[in-house]
């Protein structure tokens, strides 16, 4: 059973794209930046851990590439799924 080392690749991709683009992968956009003198302690924190459709597509593609590289027999299956 292959092990996919996705952590380093994911971190490098996020670092390369920068904060605003990385934030666009989230389930919801980050809240507007508050004015320095206005702090709402009840404001929800930005969720950096749950992906939206763009993030799911980005990381799903990364997993598919790594998986088909590790298990070549799956390559045709992933190609067929991408065409749907």
MDAnalysis code that builds the backbone (N, CA, C; Angstrom):
import MDAnalysis as mda
import numpy as np

u = mda.Universe.empty(252, n_residues=84, atom_resindex=np.repeat(np.arange(84), 3), trajectory=True)
u.add_TopologyAttr("name", ["N", "CA", "C"] * 84)
u.add_TopologyAttr("resid", np.arange(1, 85))
u.add_TopologyAttr("resname", ["UNK", "UNK", "UNK", "UNK", "UNK", "UNK", "UNK", "UNK", "UNK", "UNK", "UNK", "UNK", "UNK", "UNK", "UNK", "UNK", "UNK", "UNK", "UNK", "UNK", "UNK", "UNK", "UNK", "UNK", "UNK", "UNK", "UNK", "UNK", "UNK", "UNK", "UNK", "UNK", "UNK", "UNK", "UNK", "UNK", "UNK", "UNK", "UNK", "UNK", "UNK", "UNK", "UNK", "UNK", "UNK", "UNK", "UNK", "UNK", "UNK", "UNK", "UNK", "UNK", "UNK", "UNK", "UNK", "UNK", "UNK", "UNK", "UNK", "UNK", "UNK", "UNK", "UNK", "UNK", "UNK", "UNK", "UNK", "UNK", "UNK", "UNK", "UNK", "UNK", "UNK", "UNK", "UNK", "UNK", "UNK", "UNK", "UNK", "UNK", "UNK", "UNK", "UNK", "UNK"])
u.atoms.positions = np.array([
    [0.855, -1.178, 0.000],
    [0.000, 0.000, 0.000],
    [0.905, 1.246, 0.000],
    [0.778, 2.091, -1.008],
    [1.632, 3.286, -1.068],
    [1.208, 4.341, -0.047],
    [2.164, 5.113, 0.366],
    [1.908, 6.260, 1.244],
    [2.179, 7.509, 0.417],
    [1.203, 8.403, 0.383],
    [1.361, 9.647, -0.370],
    [1.844, 10.733, 0.584],
    [2.978, 11.316, 0.291],
    [3.544, 12.376, 1.116],
    [3.029, 13.718, 0.609],
    [1.856, 14.104, 1.053],
    [1.207, 15.306, 0.545],
    [1.505, 16.562, 1.355],
    [1.982, 16.415, 2.572],
    [2.162, 17.580, 3.435],
    [3.145, 18.584, 2.836],
    [4.326, 18.125, 2.486],
    [5.339, 19.041, 1.946],
    [4.879, 19.670, 0.636],
    [4.249, 18.872, -0.227],
    [3.775, 19.400, -1.507],
    [2.663, 20.432, -1.285],
    [1.764, 20.146, -0.369],
    [0.680, 21.088, -0.053],
    [1.226, 22.387, 0.509],
    [2.145, 22.282, 1.442],
    [2.728, 23.480, 2.056],
    [3.469, 24.317, 1.013],
    [4.223, 23.666, 0.141],
    [4.955, 24.396, -0.899],
    [3.984, 25.105, -1.847],
    [2.901, 24.444, -2.198],
    [1.919, 25.056, -3.106],
    [1.271, 26.277, -2.462],
    [0.920, 26.171, -1.193],
    [0.288, 27.291, -0.477],
    [1.274, 28.450, -0.343],
    [2.517, 28.153, -0.009],
    [3.532, 29.201, 0.118],
    [3.747, 29.908, -1.218],
    [3.778, 29.136, -2.297],
    [4.023, 29.705, -3.617],
    [2.881, 30.628, -4.047],
    [1.629, 30.245, -3.752],
    [0.498, 31.059, -4.214],
    [0.262, 32.281, -3.339],
    [0.725, 32.265, -2.116],
    [0.544, 33.422, -1.241],
    [-0.800, 33.414, -0.518],
    [-0.897, 34.257, 0.490],
    [-2.048, 34.290, 1.374],
    [-3.398, 34.509, 0.720],
    [-3.566, 35.579, -0.051],
    [-4.893, 35.828, -0.634],
    [-5.379, 34.690, -1.538],
    [-4.488, 34.149, -2.362],
    [-4.892, 33.040, -3.235],
    [-5.168, 31.785, -2.409],
    [-4.345, 31.525, -1.398],
    [-4.579, 30.374, -0.528],
    [-5.915, 30.512, 0.203],
    [-6.234, 31.708, 0.646],
    [-7.513, 31.942, 1.326],
    [-8.693, 31.657, 0.406],
    [-8.502, 31.812, -0.902],
    [-9.600, 31.580, -1.843],
    [-9.959, 30.099, -1.958],
    [-9.145, 29.215, -1.391],
    [-9.429, 27.788, -1.416],
    [-10.376, 27.370, -0.296],
    [-10.619, 28.260, 0.640],
    [-11.436, 27.942, 1.814],
    [-12.915, 27.840, 1.474],
    [-13.664, 27.277, 2.414],
    [-15.098, 27.106, 2.248],
    [-15.814, 28.445, 2.111],
    [-15.367, 29.424, 2.858],
    [-15.978, 30.757, 2.818],
    [-14.853, 31.778, 2.754],
    [-15.099, 32.918, 2.147],
    [-14.048, 33.940, 2.077],
    [-13.727, 34.496, 3.457],
    [-12.514, 34.996, 3.621],
    [-12.171, 35.589, 4.919],
    [-13.004, 36.850, 5.148],
    [-13.257, 37.147, 6.414],
    [-14.006, 38.373, 6.695],
    [-13.173, 39.590, 6.317],
    [-13.824, 40.722, 6.067],
    [-13.054, 41.928, 5.758],
    [-12.138, 42.282, 6.927],
    [-11.021, 42.858, 6.598],
    [-10.074, 43.264, 7.627],
    [-10.678, 44.402, 8.435],
    [-10.787, 44.213, 9.759],
    [-11.384, 45.282, 10.568],
    [-10.459, 46.488, 10.689],
    [-11.045, 47.602, 10.985],
    [-10.243, 48.794, 11.249],
    [-9.459, 48.544, 12.531],
    [-8.248, 49.080, 12.621],
    [-7.405, 48.801, 13.795],
    [-8.060, 49.167, 15.129],
    [-8.920, 50.173, 15.146],
    [-9.510, 50.592, 16.419],
    [-10.841, 49.889, 16.718],
    [-11.291, 48.997, 15.819],
    [-12.552, 48.289, 16.023],
    [-12.266, 46.791, 16.066],
    [-12.427, 46.196, 17.233],
    [-12.197, 44.769, 17.399],
    [-13.467, 44.151, 17.967],
    [-14.007, 43.172, 17.252],
    [-15.193, 42.470, 17.708],
    [-14.770, 41.109, 18.240],
    [-14.767, 40.925, 19.554],
    [-14.317, 39.643, 20.114],
    [-15.253, 38.493, 19.762],
    [-16.473, 38.801, 19.312],
    [-17.425, 37.756, 18.955],
    [-17.405, 37.407, 17.461],
    [-16.580, 38.101, 16.704],
    [-16.497, 37.830, 15.267],
    [-15.899, 36.434, 15.061],
    [-16.471, 35.659, 14.135],
    [-15.918, 34.319, 13.909],
    [-14.523, 34.395, 13.293],
    [-13.695, 33.454, 13.677],
    [-12.347, 33.373, 13.112],
    [-12.435, 32.770, 11.713],
    [-11.517, 33.140, 10.859],
    [-11.484, 32.570, 9.506],
    [-11.103, 31.101, 9.600],
    [-11.808, 30.247, 8.882],
    [-11.597, 28.804, 8.900],
    [-10.577, 28.419, 7.834],
    [-9.373, 28.126, 8.270],
    [-8.300, 27.755, 7.347],
    [-8.278, 26.259, 7.040],
    [-9.160, 25.482, 7.663],
    [-9.047, 24.027, 7.551],
    [-10.064, 23.369, 6.623],
    [-11.175, 24.016, 6.320],
    [-12.201, 23.394, 5.487],
    [-12.189, 24.009, 4.087],
    [-12.180, 23.147, 3.097],
    [-12.064, 23.590, 1.707],
    [-13.424, 23.836, 1.074],
    [-13.446, 24.792, 0.180],
    [-14.595, 25.013, -0.684],
    [-14.359, 24.272, -1.985],
    [-15.228, 24.490, -2.985],
    [-15.080, 23.792, -4.264],
    [-13.715, 24.019, -4.932],
    [-13.215, 25.232, -4.900],
    [-11.925, 25.529, -5.530],
    [-10.790, 24.772, -4.821],
    [-10.829, 24.761, -3.498],
    [-9.804, 24.048, -2.729],
    [-9.895, 22.549, -2.916],
    [-11.131, 22.030, -2.971],
    [-11.322, 20.593, -3.186],
    [-10.766, 20.180, -4.546],
    [-11.018, 20.986, -5.564],
    [-10.496, 20.677, -6.897],
    [-8.971, 20.750, -6.907],
    [-8.417, 21.767, -6.250],
    [-6.963, 21.943, -6.222],
    [-6.276, 20.758, -5.548],
    [-6.707, 20.435, -4.328],
    [-6.048, 19.358, -3.587],
    [-6.458, 17.984, -4.106],
    [-7.672, 17.854, -4.644],
    [-8.076, 16.590, -5.255],
    [-7.198, 16.258, -6.446],
    [-6.881, 17.255, -7.247],
    [-5.993, 17.063, -8.385],
    [-4.598, 16.650, -7.913],
    [-4.146, 17.277, -6.827],
    [-2.830, 16.940, -6.282],
    [-2.812, 15.475, -5.829],
    [-3.853, 15.041, -5.135],
    [-3.937, 13.656, -4.667],
    [-4.009, 12.707, -5.861],
    [-4.816, 13.030, -6.855],
    [-4.934, 12.165, -8.042],
    [-3.587, 12.020, -8.745],
    [-2.838, 13.109, -8.879],
    [-1.526, 13.043, -9.537],
    [-0.564, 12.157, -8.746],
    [-0.544, 12.349, -7.429],
    [0.360, 11.551, -6.591],
    [-0.055, 10.075, -6.581],
    [-1.360, 9.828, -6.519],
    [-1.845, 8.456, -6.468],
    [-1.568, 7.728, -7.773],
    [-1.812, 8.375, -8.898],
    [-1.543, 7.710, -10.174],
    [-0.049, 7.553, -10.427],
    [0.767, 8.415, -9.847],
    [2.220, 8.228, -9.942],
    [2.660, 7.033, -9.099],
    [1.998, 6.827, -7.959],
    [2.366, 5.730, -7.068],
    [1.775, 4.394, -7.525],
    [0.589, 4.440, -8.126],
    [-0.098, 3.215, -8.571],
    [-0.516, 3.437, -10.023],
    [0.364, 3.122, -10.931],
    [0.156, 3.417, -12.350],
    [-1.124, 2.786, -12.905],
    [-1.563, 1.658, -12.338],
    [-2.765, 0.987, -12.829],
    [-4.024, 1.846, -12.672],
    [-3.986, 2.843, -11.837],
    [-5.148, 3.698, -11.608],
    [-5.241, 4.857, -12.598],
    [-4.211, 5.049, -13.398],
    [-4.149, 6.210, -14.286],
    [-5.366, 6.313, -15.206],
    [-5.766, 5.221, -15.821],
    [-6.914, 5.259, -16.730],
    [-8.207, 5.598, -15.994],
    [-8.360, 5.119, -14.787],
    [-9.561, 5.406, -14.011],
    [-9.673, 6.904, -13.736],
    [-8.605, 7.537, -13.319],
    [-8.644, 8.961, -13.013],
    [-8.841, 9.802, -14.270],
    [-8.278, 9.407, -15.358],
    [-8.470, 10.118, -16.607],
    [-9.949, 10.060, -17.003],
    [-10.562, 8.906, -16.889],
    [-11.967, 8.745, -17.245],
    [-12.848, 9.579, -16.332],
    [-12.540, 9.654, -15.066],
    [-13.340, 10.443, -14.127],
    [-13.219, 11.933, -14.440],
    [-12.049, 12.376, -14.860],
    [-11.842, 13.799, -15.147],
    [-12.626, 14.238, -16.365],
    [-12.912, 13.331, -17.288],
    [-13.621, 13.681, -18.511],
    [-15.125, 13.838, -18.302],
    [-15.651, 13.332, -17.190],
    [-17.094, 13.435, -16.936],
    [-17.533, 14.829, -16.618],
])
